[in-house]
Amino acid sequence: MNTKKVIQDLNEMLNLVFERTFLKLNPIETINSEYYPNWGIEMSQDDFIKLFVEIEKQTNVHKDIKPEVWSTLLEVARSVVPFSMKEVAWSKLARSAAELALGFYENHGRVNILVIYAGFADYNHGKGFLIDELKNAIYTAILENSRYVFPDVASSLHFTIVDRSMEALEKAREQILATFPSSRVEPIRHFDLVALKRLIKDKGRTGYYHIVINTSLFGKHPFSSEFYRAISLLTRKDGYFISANGHHALWSHPFIFRELVRRLKGANVEIFDDFLMANYNVDPSSIDFSSLFENHMERLQTEIVIEYYVRLNDAFEKLSHKLGEKTTPPDTIFDSTTTLSVKIRQLSKSFFRNRPVAVVTPKFRGINVDFIYAVESRKIKE
């Protein structure tokens, strides 16, 4: 099989499908590798990494994005549930980390925290939402407990923050030091796995961190053994690896993805249906969208994400008319988020046998949302 041709054909087909919309979608950037076979893609780990690095170089968001684009993105993001869910997830993650930090301070007199991807500027216009939530949660936890002396706890905090954006690192450093002037903040500018490997080479960092935090990276590491092995090596045996990641199944199979094509204004559903009939020998009109999911939560998340894309497309159509030229969201606004419970179980058994965990599921508007925050030693709570 010529994998590059398959991917090229998929891209060309989707370009035609979305030609008259105001979205740009690229399957190799968005489909989790677990679902490649469903889309007819066969690719080795080495080939994927090479291609992913190539794509990353080509699709970095430029800093000269028009303010109107950012405003439109934020307005749409705030109007739908998934992004509110992300903020709920990050807030809960931060509070969990704060509780752990005070416990480690009591037991060890110091707290070493590694934050992988500190900025999240894409969603917060450079604000660094996770760092902001994290330092505020620790600050609040200290003040709420009278037995802690603020300067003593603050000086015990050592933050290592990783991000490929210098702007994000500088912002994160400013945020932390504004709240904890006597803390230590160590910025590392690099891709996550490269940064982790460099930390491992420093022999003093093996088993060094009490708390390791990341969010939304599972989908970006489809061949993840190296990444999570590195985290395991850097985390103390009594330390915690805490992660937040939502999931949806939109890209898991073309049958599910068809619902987005069907609902999106301007999308050419006929071309996509021709693709389905040619490759899956199915009458697309007979596909029962509601029966394609493993559980209700997966379906709910996917329907919400579809709604987000629909609103985003409508908003950028209006923005394009206002600006007098076709305007689309930045490529990197589309993250890969998929069902992760199987992968989490595998990671737990392989890399976190000696690492304590808590899996926390926040409730959003009374709905139990399947966010995974951490991986427990040989045990998963879902």
VOGU-3710 file (C-alpha; in Angstrom, 3 decimals, decimal comma):
1> mntkkviqdl> 0,000/0,000/0,000  1,192/3,493/-0,865  0,380/5,244/2,429  1,346/8,685/1,195  -1,051/8,342/-1,733  -3,879/7,227/0,560  -3,334/10,286/2,769  -3,015/12,544/-0,263  -6,264/11,165/-1,697  -8,016/11,681/1,648
11> nemlnlvfer> -6,806/15,264/1,816  -7,877/15,974/-1,747  -11,287/14,438/-1,126  -11,809/16,458/2,074  -10,607/19,637/0,395  -13,386/19,175/-2,150  -15,928/18,308/0,542  -15,128/21,449/2,552  -14,194/23,724/-0,356  -17,278/25,935/0,078
21> tflklnpiet> -17,147/25,946/3,885  -14,993/28,075/6,161  -13,114/25,194/7,791  -9,850/23,454/6,889  -9,581/19,844/8,044  -6,586/17,556/7,586  -7,013/13,868/8,515  -3,403/13,039/9,374  -3,337/15,883/11,915  -6,674/15,018/13,449
31> inseyypnwg> -7,285/11,254/13,287  -5,825/9,328/16,207  -3,544/6,553/14,948  -5,757/3,964/16,644  -8,369/4,715/13,975  -6,123/4,836/10,907  -7,316/1,391/9,704  -10,908/2,703/9,659  -9,782/5,344/7,152  -7,627/2,968/5,117
41> iemsqddfik> -4,307/4,307/6,440  -1,443/1,947/7,274  1,592/3,629/8,792  4,565/2,645/10,933  5,600/4,565/14,030  8,732/5,955/12,358  6,798/7,124/9,306  4,157/8,753/11,493  6,723/10,661/13,557  8,492/11,945/10,440
51> lfveiekqtn> 5,223/13,049/8,895  3,937/14,598/12,109  7,110/16,668/12,561  6,833/17,775/8,941  3,225/18,855/9,461  4,069/20,669/12,707  6,653/22,763/10,874  4,136/23,721/8,216  1,115/24,479/10,387  2,395/26,491/13,349
61> vhkdikpevw> 0,071/29,368/14,103  1,597/32,673/13,018  1,641/35,519/15,509  0,146/37,950/13,012  -3,330/36,398/13,148  -5,939/39,133/12,894  -7,528/40,158/16,213  -10,943/39,518/14,637  -9,991/35,853/14,174  -9,075/35,432/17,844
71> stllevarsv> -12,240/37,225/18,923  -14,380/34,945/16,730  -12,673/31,799/18,038  -13,155/32,806/21,649  -16,758/33,851/21,098  -17,645/30,483/19,531  -15,613/28,543/22,107  -17,518/30,183/24,943  -20,860/29,464/23,287  -20,524/25,669/23,323
81> vpfsmkevaw> -19,892/23,087/26,002  -16,584/21,363/25,053  -14,398/24,345/25,775  -16,236/25,054/28,995  -15,586/21,407/29,801  -11,890/21,903/29,143  -11,801/24,807/31,543  -13,693/22,743/34,119  -11,132/19,975/33,614  -8,137/22,275/34,000
91> sklarsaael> -9,624/23,921/37,102  -10,250/20,562/38,753  -6,792/19,339/37,773  -5,280/22,472/39,339  -7,191/21,971/42,597  -6,090/18,339/42,777  -2,473/19,396/42,220  -2,767/22,038/44,952  -3,958/19,472/47,503  -1,098/17,163/46,579
101> algfyenhgr> 1,433/20,010/46,706  0,565/20,842/50,320  0,812/17,181/51,273  4,282/16,907/49,759  5,317/20,150/51,465  4,334/18,700/54,836  6,167/15,421/54,189  9,254/16,663/52,356  9,494/20,412/52,882  9,649/20,962/49,133
111> vnilviyagf> 7,492/20,379/46,071  8,867/19,743/42,575  6,241/20,262/39,854  6,703/19,565/36,149  4,127/21,197/33,829  4,226/19,939/30,232  2,857/22,574/27,868  2,485/25,628/30,025  0,918/28,101/27,644  -2,268/27,019/25,900
121> adynhgkgfl> -2,109/30,353/24,107  -4,244/29,012/21,243  -7,338/29,064/23,438  -6,558/31,926/25,779  -4,802/34,529/23,643  -1,546/34,097/25,526  -3,112/34,018/28,988  -1,782/30,585/29,937  -4,993/29,300/31,491  -3,578/26,147/33,119
131> idelknaiyt> -0,709/27,948/34,865  -3,085/30,663/35,996  -5,437/28,063/37,466  -2,577/26,082/39,023  -0,907/28,947/40,878  -4,268/30,341/42,017  -5,323/26,922/43,344  -2,080/26,512/45,324  -2,320/30,082/46,626  -5,911/29,553/47,777
141> ailensryvf> -5,099/26,202/49,401  -2,294/27,804/51,453  -4,446/30,708/52,641  -7,346/28,424/53,559  -5,172/26,473/56,014  -3,904/28,510/58,966  -1,111/26,089/59,827  0,849/27,016/56,694  3,226/29,984/56,596  2,865/31,434/53,119
151> pdvasslhft> 6,527/32,460/52,491  7,755/29,039/53,658  5,454/27,130/51,314  6,142/29,522/48,428  9,915/29,099/48,724  9,499/25,297/48,688  7,897/25,314/45,217  10,049/24,399/42,214  8,239/24,629/38,881  9,701/23,204/35,678
161> ivdrsmeale> 7,563/24,455/32,793  7,808/23,062/29,262  6,446/24,688/26,126  7,718/25,223/22,588  6,591/28,857/22,693  8,959/31,315/24,393  6,051/33,746/24,716  4,037/31,128/26,621  7,003/30,306/28,888  7,653/33,944/29,717
171> kareqilatf> 3,969/34,484/30,473  3,848/31,384/32,676  6,977/32,444/34,552  5,528/35,930/35,153  2,259/34,435/36,423  3,974/32,118/38,911  6,463/34,658/40,250  3,751/37,301/40,624  2,042/34,978/43,128  5,074/33,137/44,548
181> pssrvepirh> 8,072/35,538/44,283  10,348/33,225/46,283  9,553/30,102/44,249  11,889/28,668/41,642  10,698/28,651/38,016  12,681/26,774/35,385  11,430/27,284/31,790  12,354/24,745/29,100  11,622/25,684/25,518  11,221/22,563/23,407
191> fdlvalkrli> 8,829/19,894/22,173  7,525/17,825/25,079  9,310/14,511/24,438  12,642/16,179/23,636  12,396/18,216/26,843  11,608/15,105/28,908  14,559/13,205/27,446  16,874/16,084/28,285  15,608/16,120/31,859  16,213/12,364/32,117
201> kdkgrtgyyh> 19,841/12,843/31,034  20,265/15,014/34,119  20,768/12,159/36,605  19,430/14,274/39,453  16,021/14,404/37,748  15,279/10,666/37,792  12,498/10,179/40,332  12,659/13,923/41,033  9,161/15,326/40,510  6,410/15,027/43,103
211> ivintslfgk> 3,765/16,101/40,582  3,804/15,883/36,767  0,968/17,686/34,976  -0,126/17,696/31,357  -3,362/18,118/29,479  -4,723/17,197/26,082  -1,591/15,379/24,958  -2,864/11,801/24,634  -4,146/12,430/21,132  -0,863/14,045/20,148
221> hpfssefyra> 1,111/10,944/21,167  -0,578/8,041/19,387  2,622/6,003/19,706  2,983/7,010/23,295  5,228/4,464/25,035  8,333/6,679/24,897  6,479/9,723/26,152  4,884/8,037/29,154  7,984/6,012/29,989  9,835/9,326/30,246
231> islltrkdgy> 7,174/10,718/32,596  7,360/7,566/34,692  11,145/7,884/35,053  10,915/11,526/36,106  8,151/10,985/38,687  8,941/9,965/42,262  7,652/6,589/43,425  5,254/8,397/45,745  4,600/11,089/43,150  1,583/11,716/40,959
241> fisanghhal> 1,111/11,960/37,234  -2,029/14,030/36,654  -3,523/14,565/33,218  -6,764/15,933/31,823  -8,110/15,036/28,423  -11,611/15,004/27,019  -12,601/12,613/24,257  -14,950/12,387/21,348  -15,339/9,954/18,482  -15,858/12,319/15,539
251> wshpfifrel> -12,805/11,153/13,598  -12,907/7,545/14,782  -14,753/6,321/11,662  -15,936/7,884/8,372  -19,514/6,787/9,206  -19,472/9,032/12,295  -17,646/11,826/10,502  -20,392/11,890/7,867  -22,721/13,518/10,409  -20,490/16,602/10,475
261> vrrlkganve> -20,431/16,714/6,666  -24,212/16,327/6,553  -24,851/19,162/9,010  -22,187/21,632/7,931  -23,429/24,462/5,714  -21,665/24,387/2,332  -20,142/20,906/2,757  -20,486/18,575/-0,230  -22,069/15,473/1,254  -22,408/13,864/-2,204
271> ifddflmany> -18,620/13,675/-2,657  -18,189/12,216/0,829  -20,945/9,666/0,209  -19,244/8,630/-3,047  -16,090/8,008/-0,971  -18,068/5,873/1,501  -19,775/3,821/-1,193  -16,514/3,236/-3,062  -14,530/2,179/0,015  -17,081/0,648/2,388
281> nvdpssidfs> -19,779/-0,722/0,083  -22,529/0,938/2,088  -25,536/3,086/1,331  -24,710/6,221/3,374  -28,375/7,103/3,828  -28,819/3,841/5,751  -26,211/4,732/8,397  -27,782/5,125/11,855  -25,605/7,775/13,525  -26,992/7,166/17,010
291> slfenhmerl> -26,008/3,475/16,953  -22,317/4,053/16,177  -21,084/4,820/19,707  -19,797/2,704/22,552  -21,682/4,706/25,156  -23,940/7,698/25,697  -21,089/9,934/26,884  -19,089/9,334/23,702  -22,123/10,215/21,597  -22,873/13,336/23,638
301> qteivieyyv> -19,307/14,623/23,365  -19,249/13,950/19,624  -22,540/15,736/19,028  -21,255/18,724/20,987  -18,051/18,829/18,930  -20,085/18,702/15,706  -22,146/21,614/17,018  -18,914/23,494/17,704  -17,712/23,016/14,117  -21,100/24,075/12,757
311> rlndafekls> -21,065/27,274/14,815  -17,432/27,931/13,936  -18,194/27,597/10,236  -21,156/29,994/10,517  -19,120/32,504/12,531  -16,244/32,548/10,051  -18,661/32,921/7,162  -19,948/36,115/8,807  -16,393/37,260/9,579  -15,363/36,660/5,953
321> hklgekttpp> -18,217/38,821/4,698  -17,229/41,524/7,177  -13,556/41,479/6,152  -14,291/41,099/2,444  -12,149/37,951/2,061  -12,449/34,273/2,925  -11,141/33,747/6,448  -10,722/30,398/8,199  -9,607/29,386/11,721  -5,908/28,570/12,336
331> dtifdstttl> -5,068/24,970/11,423  -3,973/24,097/14,950  -7,357/24,882/16,475  -8,451/21,312/15,673  -7,149/18,898/18,314  -7,294/15,124/18,172  -9,325/13,848/21,133  -10,539/10,276/21,214  -11,676/7,532/23,552  -8,753/6,752/25,825
341> svkirqlsks> -9,744/4,199/28,459  -8,014/1,253/26,744  -4,827/3,243/26,227  -4,913/4,416/29,842  -5,178/0,836/31,100  -2,195/-0,176/28,984  -0,151/2,763/30,213  -1,092/2,060/33,803  0,142/-1,531/33,580  3,279/-0,686/31,622
351> ffrnrpvavv> 4,617/2,509/33,143  2,833/3,521/36,329  2,923/0,429/38,527  4,552/2,353/41,350  2,712/5,613/40,842  -0,354/6,541/42,887  -3,324/7,941/41,029  -6,784/9,391/41,311  -9,188/9,529/38,409  -11,587/12,425/38,903
361> tpkfrginvd> -14,705/13,013/36,808  -16,164/16,502/37,150  -19,855/17,107/36,673  -20,905/19,708/34,163  -24,545/20,794/34,297  -25,403/17,549/36,031  -23,748/15,401/33,356  -20,903/13,120/34,402  -18,165/13,960/31,906  -15,584/11,303/31,123
371> fiyavesrki> -12,382/13,243/31,710  -9,351/11,248/32,780  -7,103/13,073/35,222  -4,577/10,497/36,224  -3,590/6,878/36,119  -3,586/4,776/39,261  -1,115/2,030/40,039  -2,568/-1,070/38,357  -6,089/0,268/38,799  -8,404/2,525/36,819
381> ke> -11,498/4,193/38,247  -13,935/5,306/35,591
//
